[in-house]
Amino acid sequence: MAKILAILCSGRKKGYTAGLLSEAINGAKEVSNSIEVDLLQLHDYKFSPCTSCFHCIRDADHNCILDDDFGKNGKGKLFQKVENANGWIIADPVYMWGPSSQCHLFFERCYPFVWSGKLEGMPMVSISCATNQGMHRLAYAEICKWAFAISLRYIDGLAVHASYYQDALKEAKHLGRKLAEFALSDEKDGRKKFANDEEKYIYYMDKPWNAFIPYMDNLSHGSFGWQLSMMETALRRGIFKREDAVDLLKKSVEEFKEAVKYYNLNDYQNATKYLVRASSYWTHATWKEFLEEQAIKSAPPSVYRPLPKDEK
Ligand SMILES: Cc1cc2nc3c(=O)[nH]c(=O)nc-3n(C[C@H](O)[C@H](O)[C@H](O)COP(=O)(O)O)c2cc1C
């Protein structure tokens, strides 16, 4: 049986969001008798914000030790459901022009899976439902960003306003069917992980949130190459003290210059390739300088932003 986790982030169990999720579930069940749907109402569970103890990074099994439904050293009810699914449908009401805090908390507590890599490539769809001012498109892009952060395979999403609810119900059913096909394949053929980070970045290029522009913005202080990058500024100011961190920073500077060169030529394929390399060096440089000794007390697990293969 392919297991679909249908996750309701709204406290209103019979509200607009729940109605859309219910149609998505109906759609999924229509696809095959081999689909099993577990409806998860997040408000029925107890889980609190991450405390940054970093146990999940150091732990060989990458479990969470908080004493709640997402923790208990891998025995928490939610943790197990999340881990054992073949696909997720997340349905979330729009709060404060974005996703609800319940939805954010859910993704935050998936942090252990960043280190285990166990969710990488898992199919997922999302539904964001607004009833008032809207901003449902901002909300669904944000959820897509979190899917990217834990390396899910974001398939599709709905940004719904209640004013076209009847149409949205039909779309939700279709969304459920679509997810079911991917969940069946996940169960039968095995998980389709991304070959590498570059493939993941490219996969997300046509999704509601794509990493390219925000990451260019991030590393360039918002200048997209017209000013010194974040790495070059840090180098010139002598902010990084560890020799190994400085070496990584220098490599990041060079890779980012290539990314900017291709970006200015509108060659996004190559720009992405070098941006991913720059971001990987940057991630490892900052880990060494700010995290390894002071906070985490361990090197990054191997699945996390691996360094380019030609790294000596
Ligand atoms: C704290 C809070 C913030 C909200 N912010 C928005 C908003 O930014 N835009 C909007 O259209 N509706 C907003 N709403 C209305 C919700 O989107 C609406 O309650 C929800 O979409 C309907 O889903 P439900 O039936 O599951 O509650 C807000 C509601 C709450 C409780």
The ligand as an SDF file (V2000), in Angstrom:
LIG
                    3D

 31 33  0  0  0  0  0  0  0  0999 V2000
   -4.6410   34.7900   12.4140 C   0  0  0  0  0  0  0  0  0  0  0  0
   -5.3730   34.8360   11.1100 C   0  0  0  0  0  0  0  0  0  0  0  0
   -4.8210   35.5170   10.0540 C   0  0  0  0  0  0  0  0  0  0  0  0
   -5.4640   35.5470    8.8250 C   0  0  0  0  0  0  0  0  0  0  0  0
   -4.8590   36.1710    7.7750 N   0  0  0  0  0  0  0  0  0  0  0  0
   -5.4640   36.1420    6.5580 C   0  0  0  0  0  0  0  0  0  0  0  0
   -4.8110   36.6820    5.4210 C   0  0  0  0  0  0  0  0  0  0  0  0
   -3.6800   37.1730    5.4610 O   0  0  0  0  0  0  0  0  0  0  0  0
   -5.4690   36.6340    4.2340 N   0  0  0  0  0  0  0  0  0  0  0  0
   -6.7180   36.0810    4.1110 C   0  0  0  0  0  0  0  0  0  0  0  0
   -7.2720   36.0760    3.0220 O   0  0  0  0  0  0  0  0  0  0  0  0
   -7.3190   35.5270    5.1760 N   0  0  0  0  0  0  0  0  0  0  0  0
   -6.7300   35.5380    6.3780 C   0  0  0  0  0  0  0  0  0  0  0  0
   -7.3350   34.9420    7.4420 N   0  0  0  0  0  0  0  0  0  0  0  0
   -8.5440   34.1910    7.1950 C   0  0  0  0  0  0  0  0  0  0  0  0
   -8.1390   32.7330    6.8980 C   0  0  0  0  0  0  0  0  0  0  0  0
   -7.4690   32.6410    5.6810 O   0  0  0  0  0  0  0  0  0  0  0  0
   -9.3100   31.8720    6.8710 C   0  0  0  0  0  0  0  0  0  0  0  0
   -9.7510   31.7760    8.1940 O   0  0  0  0  0  0  0  0  0  0  0  0
   -8.9520   30.5070    6.3320 C   0  0  0  0  0  0  0  0  0  0  0  0
   -8.4110   30.6000    5.0480 O   0  0  0  0  0  0  0  0  0  0  0  0
  -10.0850   29.6640    6.1220 C   0  0  0  0  0  0  0  0  0  0  0  0
   -9.6750   28.3920    6.3420 O   0  0  0  0  0  0  0  0  0  0  0  0
  -10.3610   27.6060    7.5120 P   0  0  0  0  0  0  0  0  0  0  0  0
  -11.7910   27.4620    7.1170 O   0  0  0  0  0  0  0  0  0  0  0  0
   -9.6120   26.3560    7.5400 O   0  0  0  0  0  0  0  0  0  0  0  0
  -10.1910   28.4030    8.7580 O   0  0  0  0  0  0  0  0  0  0  0  0
   -6.7190   34.9080    8.6810 C   0  0  0  0  0  0  0  0  0  0  0  0
   -7.2860   34.2230    9.7550 C   0  0  0  0  0  0  0  0  0  0  0  0
   -6.6200   34.1820   10.9570 C   0  0  0  0  0  0  0  0  0  0  0  0
   -7.2390   33.4120   12.0890 C   0  0  0  0  0  0  0  0  0  0  0  0
  1  2  1  0
  2  3  1  0
  2 30  2  0
  3  4  2  0
  4  5  1  0
  4 28  1  0
  5  6  2  0
  6  7  1  0
  6 13  1  0
  7  8  2  0
  7  9  1  0
  9 10  1  0
 10 11  2  0
 10 12  1  0
 12 13  2  0
 13 14  1  0
 14 15  1  0
 14 28  1  0
 15 16  1  0
 16 17  1  0
 16 18  1  0
 18 19  1  0
 18 20  1  0
 20 21  1  0
 20 22  1  0
 22 23  1  0
 23 24  1  0
 24 25  2  0
 24 26  1  0
 24 27  1  0
 28 29  2  0
 29 30  1  0
 30 31  1  0
M  END
$$$$
